[in-house]
Amino acid sequence: MWAARSAFPIADFTLLCDRQVGKSYVLGTELLEDTGIFDRFESYPFHAGFWGRGLRPLRMLNLLRRLRRGSYDVLIYL
């Protein structure tokens, strides 16, 4: 992540990560918010189990709409 930030110092970096609904996992936001690597944070809910799988396509469509509104130029998949 630091290598990408160093390569593109004036770029606006956004971290996209999931939130495990009903779990007490540490979020990427909590780990990285004070590092200076990312300018913004986006998250989406992830529901495991039967009901989560059934609604997943609708949730992913909503996430896609949110991301399109963000007008991102580049995606770096780690």
C-alpha positions, 0 to 999 in steps of 0.5 A, a space after each residue: 500500500 505504501 508503494 502505491 501511495 509513493 508511486 502516486 503521491 497526489 492521488 486520492 486513495 480509498 480503501 474498500 473493505 467488508 464489514 462482517 455483520 454480527 462479528 466483532 472483527 477489526 475493520 481495515 478502517 480501524 487499522 489504517 485510518 491514521 497511517 496516511 495511506 488512505 484519504 477515504 474509506 468505503 465499506 459494505 456489509 457482508 452477511 454470512 449464512 442463508 439470508 446473506 447469500 440470498 440478498 447478496 446480488 442486491 447488495 453488490 448492485 448497491 455497492 456497484 452504484 456507490 462505487 460508480 458515483 465515486 468516479 474512480 480512475 484506478 483500482 489496485 487489488 491487493 
